[in-house]
Amino acid sequence: MEKTLAILLLFIATHSFCQTDPQGNPVFNSVSTGEDTIGDFRLLSNYYTLKNNIENKGSSVYISDNPTLDEISNAIHLPSDFFVVMKGQNIVCIIMIISYPEKSFTVLDPDTKQLKHYKSPIKGDISENRANEIIKEKYDSAATIQKDKLIFNNRKLRIVPNEEIKQAVLDLIAKEKLDAGIPSKMKLLSKEELRAYILKQTREGGKMDFFTPIKGKEYDGVMVKPGLIATNLEISLITWGRACFDLGVNTVEDALSIFAEFKGRPLNIREQTTIKQGFEKGL
């Protein structure tokens, strides 16, 4: 279910990007940024990060393992925000904000895969989420935010506030009656439901039980690649962390919290480190 959603989101983006994973599926990693209830529908806000995309070989927008400042600067035009209109657990439509080569909204019906395009009234050069990420990740040590401008790589970019983007999306939904569409067959778990699902699947016999099969052999060594040996337990923790990311867990902190609840105790350093490696594709 979650993988299908990711593929559908990139079905939109393939108008601009053509890279895919080894199975032919486009990959473009994102995080959830908020949820609002409006009338009888919910609006989920999401952000496509630069981190874990432009330096990730598994991403459709991979640039290099260590992108240069100019390459990062050129990547600013990549899609930043998208929204999911929900009724209950079912997706009604997905709205992506396109800023390049022209500003527009692209709306996807998950069942039919049909796309509709609308002009966007959004002005500005860079979203608030992307501007904040550029500062947080320190891509440019000289970058600063001055009022409504991002100073980055000798460029001055007008920041579009999150609320301005969301309001434009709400206006589009109202004008085109997008919330009146028939909910698709595709479901999306809430954060709480996803947590409960992972806890259930991590128990013995579940789809994320990578630990029962190695009982008694937890500390046997396995060669991951030439010169790198890990224990079965470390491999299992890394695999579990990656599975959390693939299912849509928002942050590594959330994944660690789920595993701590599963274990019924605080995690040790080894568990924290290896789960983080899996979640962030550290290997």
C-alpha positions in Angstrom: 0.0 0.0 0.0 2.6 2.6 1.0 4.9 1.6 -1.8 2.1 2.0 -4.3 1.5 5.5 -2.9 5.1 6.4 -3.5 4.9 5.1 -7.1 1.8 7.1 -7.7 3.4 10.3 -6.4 6.3 9.8 -8.8 3.8 9.1 -11.6 3.2 12.8 -11.4 6.8 13.7 -11.3 7.8 11.6 -14.3 6.8 14.6 -16.5 10.0 16.2 -15.2 12.2 13.2 -14.1 12.8 9.8 -15.7 15.1 7.9 -13.4 13.8 4.8 -11.7 14.9 2.2 -9.2 16.2 -1.3 -10.4 12.6 -2.5 -10.6 11.6 0.4 -12.8 9.8 2.3 -10.0 10.5 6.0 -9.5 11.7 6.9 -6.0 11.4 10.4 -4.4 11.6 10.4 -0.6 9.4 12.7 1.4 8.3 13.4 5.0 5.0 14.4 6.5 4.7 18.0 7.7 1.2 18.3 9.0 -2.5 17.4 8.9 -5.7 19.6 8.9 -9.3 18.6 9.1 -11.5 20.8 6.8 -15.2 20.0 6.7 -15.5 16.3 5.9 -12.0 15.8 4.5 -8.5 15.8 5.8 -5.5 17.5 4.1 -2.1 15.9 4.6 0.9 18.1 4.0 4.2 16.6 2.9 7.6 17.8 1.8 10.1 16.3 -0.6 13.5 16.6 1.1 16.8 17.3 -0.7 18.6 15.2 1.9 18.1 11.5 1.1 17.2 12.3 -2.5 19.9 14.2 -4.4 22.7 12.3 -2.7 20.8 9.0 -2.6 21.5 6.6 -5.5 18.1 5.0 -5.0 16.3 8.3 -5.6 14.9 9.5 -8.9 16.6 12.8 -8.5 20.0 11.5 -7.5 22.9 13.9 -8.4 26.0 12.5 -6.7 27.1 11.1 -3.4 28.5 14.6 -2.5 26.7 17.2 -4.6 28.5 20.5 -5.0 27.0 23.8 -3.9 26.1 24.7 -7.5 24.4 21.3 -8.0 22.4 21.8 -4.8 21.5 25.3 -6.0 20.2 24.0 -9.3 18.2 21.3 -7.4 16.1 24.0 -5.7 13.5 23.9 -8.5 12.7 20.2 -7.7 9.2 19.6 -6.4 9.0 20.6 -2.8 5.5 20.2 -1.4 2.6 17.9 -2.1 -0.8 17.4 -0.4 -3.1 14.4 0.0 -6.9 14.9 0.2 -8.3 12.1 2.4 -11.8 10.9 3.5 -11.4 8.5 6.4 -8.4 6.3 5.5 -9.0 6.6 1.7 -7.2 9.0 -0.6 -9.4 11.2 -2.8 -6.6 12.9 -4.8 -3.0 13.9 -4.6 -1.9 17.5 -5.4 1.7 18.3 -6.3 3.1 21.8 -6.4 5.2 22.2 -9.6 7.5 25.2 -9.8 9.6 24.4 -12.9 9.5 25.1 -15.8 6.1 26.7 -15.0 4.3 27.1 -11.8 1.3 24.8 -11.7 -0.7 22.3 -9.7 -0.8 18.7 -10.8 -3.7 16.6 -9.5 -3.7 12.8 -9.6 -6.7 10.4 -9.2 -5.1 7.4 -7.6 -7.6 4.9 -9.1 -7.6 6.0 -12.7 -4.0 7.5 -12.7 -5.4 10.5 -14.6 -3.6 13.8 -14.2 -5.2 17.2 -14.3 -3.1 20.4 -14.5 -4.1 23.9 -13.2 -2.3 27.2 -13.2 -0.8 28.2 -9.8 -1.1 31.6 -8.3 1.8 31.0 -6.0 4.6 33.6 -6.3 8.2 33.3 -5.1 11.3 31.3 -5.7 11.5 28.7 -2.9 9.2 27.1 -0.4 9.5 27.7 3.3 10.2 24.0 3.9 13.0 24.0 1.4 14.6 27.2 2.7 14.5 25.8 6.2 16.1 22.6 5.1 18.9 24.4 3.3 19.7 26.2 6.5 19.4 23.1 8.7 21.6 21.0 6.5 24.2 23.7 6.2 24.7 23.2 2.5 26.1 26.7 2.4 27.8 28.0 5.5 27.0 31.6 4.4 23.3 31.0 3.8 20.9 33.1 5.9 17.2 33.9 6.0 16.5 37.6 6.0 12.8 38.4 6.5 11.2 36.7 3.4 14.4 36.1 1.5 16.9 33.2 1.5 20.4 34.2 0.7 22.0 31.1 -0.7 25.1 30.6 -3.0 25.1 34.3 -3.9 21.4 34.2 -4.8 18.5 36.0 -3.2 15.4 33.9 -3.3 11.9 34.9 -2.2 10.5 32.4 0.3 6.9 31.3 -0.1 5.4 30.7 3.4 3.9 27.3 4.1 0.5 28.9 4.9 0.4 30.7 1.5 1.0 27.4 -0.3 -1.6 25.6 1.8 -4.1 28.3 1.2 -3.6 28.2 -2.5 -4.2 24.4 -2.4 -7.4 24.9 -0.3 -8.6 27.5 -2.8 -8.0 25.0 -5.6 -9.8 22.3 -3.8 -12.8 24.6 -3.2 -12.9 26.0 -6.8 -12.5 22.6 -8.5 -14.6 20.7 -5.8 -11.7 18.2 -5.5 -13.0 17.1 -2.1 -16.3 16.0 -3.7 -14.5 13.2 -5.6 -15.2 9.6 -4.8 -12.6 8.2 -2.4 -10.2 5.9 -4.1 -9.5 2.3 -3.1 -6.1 3.3 -1.9 -5.8 3.7 1.9 -3.2 5.6 4.0 -2.6 4.8 7.6 -2.4 7.6 10.2 0.8 7.9 12.2 -0.8 6.1 15.1 -2.2 3.3 12.9 1.2 2.9 11.2 2.9 2.6 14.6 0.4 -0.1 15.7 0.9 -1.9 12.4 4.7 -2.0 12.8 4.5 -3.1 16.4 2.3 -6.0 15.3 4.4 -7.0 12.4 7.6 -6.9 14.5 6.3 -9.5 16.8 7.2 -13.2 16.3 5.9 -14.4 12.9 5.2 -10.9 11.6 6.4 -9.4 8.3 9.0 -7.3 10.2 10.1 -10.1 12.5 13.7 -10.2 11.4 14.8 -11.5 14.8 13.2 -14.9 15.4 15.1 -16.5 12.5 18.5 -15.5 14.1 17.9 -16.6 17.6 21.0 -18.3 19.0 23.0 -16.9 16.1 22.6 -13.1 16.9 26.4 -12.5 17.1 27.6 -14.6 14.2 29.5 -12.5 11.7 28.3 -11.9 8.2 30.4 -10.2 5.4 28.3 -7.3 4.2 30.8 -6.3 1.6 34.6 -6.7 1.3 36.2 -5.4 4.4 32.9 -4.9 6.3 31.6 -7.6 8.7 28.4 -7.2 10.7 26.6 -9.5 13.1 23.3 -11.1 12.3 21.7 -8.9 14.9 23.1 -5.7 13.3 21.9 -6.8 9.9 18.4 -7.5 11.3 18.2 -4.1 13.0 19.4 -2.4 9.8 16.8 -4.3 7.8 14.1 -3.3 10.3 15.1 0.3 10.2 14.9 0.3 6.4 11.5 -1.4 6.5 10.2 1.5 8.7 11.4 4.1 6.2 9.8 2.2 3.3 6.5 2.0 5.2 6.4 5.7 5.7 7.7 6.3 9.2 8.5 10.0 9.2 11.8 10.3 11.1 14.5 8.0 12.6 13.4 9.3 16.0 9.9 7.9 15.4 11.4 4.5 14.3 13.6 4.4 17.5 10.6 5.2 19.6 8.6 2.3 18.0 11.4 -0.2 18.6 11.8 1.0 22.2 8.1 0.4 22.8 8.5 -3.1 21.2 11.5 -3.9 23.5 9.8 -2.4 26.5 13.0 -0.5 27.5 15.3 2.3 26.3 17.5 1.3 23.4 21.2 0.8 23.7 23.8 2.6 21.5 24.2 -0.4 19.1 20.4 -0.6 18.5 20.2 3.2 18.0 23.1 3.3 15.6 22.2 0.3 13.4 18.5 1.2 13.1 19.6 4.7 12.1 21.9 3.2 9.5 19.0 1.2 8.0 16.6 4.1 8.1 19.0 6.5 6.4 20.5 3.9 4.0 23.8 4.2 5.9 25.2 1.1 4.1 
